[in-house]
Amino acid sequence: MERHEELLMPIEEQYATAILAGRKRYEIRKYQLRFPRGTRIWLYATKTSRGEATGAILGSFISGGCSPVKGERALRAIAKEAATTPSSVRTYLAGKQGWAIEVASYQRLKRPLLTTLDDLWMWRRFKSSSGDRKLRRCLDATSKYKQRR
């Protein structure tokens, strides 16, 4: 059985909810993400649309790959599939190269895992039960990914 990476992605709650409802087929980022197709990406909601702190893992999606957003035509097409507008994407990217992560499939957790990033990092260091290996691997991979950037 092939083992895939798992990463934790901070994201605003409204965008995480759109992914987990199937309305958002692409997540747009300002930087290139280097992970293989098939990576499970856990969605850590950082704040609500009103700017309030959330601190919850809401679910995950499987990446269909990451590709550059080049040119106005590509930007408009991706914006529609990313549940946003071309002007919002332009504002977010602020002249930088954009990268689109395809959402191949998604899965919402039955109950959000309420936590803070600091608690997750501490939990990763001190938790030891075998049932927690999957999320610990995810946090380890996320830590390694952040170091590669």
Disulfide bonds with the S-S distance in Angstrom:
none
